[in-house]
């Protein structure tokens, strides 16, 4: 499963979205502030994952986990 990212940050305050900004932009492998859309999960074959663009910190991933819980009503 993957959570899509978008540079449309207008809904970044929603509890199902995680905003990537500031110093995280470079380590995440993106060029502009973006959001992880945890409410729009997709299932794709592993063969479609070509490469890793970047990574989020452990702290950021903990927050993303919370966004996933909100999206899945867990």
C-alpha positions in Angstrom: 0.0 0.0 0.0 1.1 3.5 -0.7 -0.1 6.9 0.4 0.0 9.4 -2.4 1.6 12.8 -1.9 0.6 16.1 -3.5 1.9 19.6 -3.6 -1.7 20.9 -3.1 -1.4 21.7 0.6 -4.7 23.5 1.0 -6.1 20.7 3.1 -3.0 20.0 5.1 -4.7 20.8 8.4 -7.0 17.8 8.1 -6.3 14.9 10.5 -5.7 12.5 7.7 -2.9 14.5 6.0 0.7 15.0 7.0 2.5 18.2 5.8 6.1 17.8 4.6 7.8 21.2 4.9 11.0 22.9 5.9 14.0 20.7 6.4 12.0 17.6 5.7 11.6 18.5 2.1 15.1 17.6 1.1 15.3 14.3 3.0 11.9 13.3 1.7 13.2 13.7 -1.8 10.7 16.4 -2.9 11.2 19.9 -4.1 8.2 21.8 -2.6 6.0 21.5 0.5 3.7 18.6 0.0 1.2 16.5 2.0 0.9 12.8 2.5 -2.7 11.9 1.8 -3.4 9.1 4.3 -7.1 9.0 3.4 -6.3 8.0 -0.2 -4.4 4.8 0.2 -3.6 2.7 -2.9 -2.7 -0.9 -3.4 0.0 -1.3 -6.1 2.2 -4.2 -7.1 5.7 -4.0 -5.5 7.1 -4.2 -9.1 5.7 -0.7 -9.7 7.9 0.8 -7.0 11.0 1.8 -9.0 13.1 3.6 -6.5 13.0 5.4 -3.1 12.9 9.2 -3.5 13.7 9.9 0.2 12.7 9.2 3.7 10.8 10.7 6.6 12.2 10.9 10.1 11.0 8.5 12.8 9.1 11.4 14.4 7.4 12.2 11.1 6.5 8.6 10.6 4.9 8.5 14.0 2.7 11.4 13.0 1.9 9.7 9.7 0.9 6.6 11.7 -1.6 8.8 13.6 -2.9 10.2 10.3 -3.4 6.6 9.0 -5.3 5.7 12.2 -7.5 8.7 11.7 -8.1 7.8 8.0 -8.9 4.2 8.9 -10.9 5.1 12.0 -8.8 2.9 14.3 
